[in-house]
Amino acid sequence: MKLSDTQLQQFKEQGFLFLPAFAEAKRCDTIKDIAAAHLKHQVPPIETEFEYVGKSKEERERISNAHSEQIEKRIIVRRLRQVYHRDIVFKEWMEEEKIRPVLKQILGESPTITIAHHNSIMTKMPHSSTATSWHQDFRYWNFETDNLVSVWLALDSENDKNGVLEFIPGSHKMLFDVSQFDEKEYFSEDKSKNSEIIAKKVSYELEKGDVVLFHCKLLHRANKNATDEPKISFVYTVKGCSNKAIEGTRSTEYEEIILS
Ligand SMILES: O=C(O)CCC(=O)C(=O)O
């Protein structure tokens, strides 16, 4: 599959692109079944709701070092981490041939999977999950350039009620100063300077098998899940093969998977 010039231009300008009905329903169901088993048994490494919400930059580093030390009374899993090595079904999706030409067009060179970041089954558990505030994923990744894109796969319907992703089109190209972010590096909603930007937000419902690609500097957020069913999605990140992770940071702690 290849993107049209219009689609490519759309990604460049807006920082995200939808690929409707990209993955077969059967594949989504298989991924979801395996994810459900890992979630049920809380197979490590996981990130809990408490860790996901409460983390500052220092906390994130501590968590990644301590491999999700469990400090909650009742554990609610927010993410199954490091899914590439968990099951062949996850690995195969991340290495899917059909998406490679698309990623190559977007990145302008061959894609390489970063095992260190995302590489997750993301959940939003009914009622107990929380909203995710506006943020750029790149804020805690360490690479020479921002040539990274995330691949989000909806394993079921994602909508306003269960916490579909919301984006601010073009925000990946905007220049911000530190004062526009809070101490946890979220884009502050109470700053008048930010309100005009946030007013441009968009969100689109996703169906099982839809993929959305989004740039690592794109501001995005998601509501909590107010339905009675868990929302389970798959997200991984690729970078341009020449984009090096910075030595001594968490971004170099894991191997990279070169997709030729
Ligand atoms: O599902 C969510 O709450 C947000 C996920 C997200 O922002 C991310 O994976 O970067």
The ligand as an SDF file (V2000), in Angstrom:
LIG
                    3D

 10  9  0  0  0  0  0  0  0  0999 V2000
   -5.2210    6.4160   25.7370 O   0  0  0  0  0  0  0  0  0  0  0  0
   -4.8410    7.4560   26.2650 C   0  0  0  0  0  0  0  0  0  0  0  0
   -5.3630    7.8950   27.2850 O   0  0  0  0  0  0  0  0  0  0  0  0
   -3.7240    8.2500   25.6780 C   0  0  0  0  0  0  0  0  0  0  0  0
   -2.6430    7.4730   25.0330 C   0  0  0  0  0  0  0  0  0  0  0  0
   -1.5250    8.3490   24.5960 C   0  0  0  0  0  0  0  0  0  0  0  0
   -1.5720    9.5230   24.7180 O   0  0  0  0  0  0  0  0  0  0  0  0
   -0.3230    7.7920   23.9860 C   0  0  0  0  0  0  0  0  0  0  0  0
   -0.2290    6.5780   23.8140 O   0  0  0  0  0  0  0  0  0  0  0  0
    0.5860    8.5480   23.6510 O   0  0  0  0  0  0  0  0  0  0  0  0
  1  2  2  0
  2  3  1  0
  2  4  1  0
  4  5  1  0
  5  6  1  0
  6  7  2  0
  6  8  1  0
  8  9  2  0
  8 10  1  0
M  END
$$$$
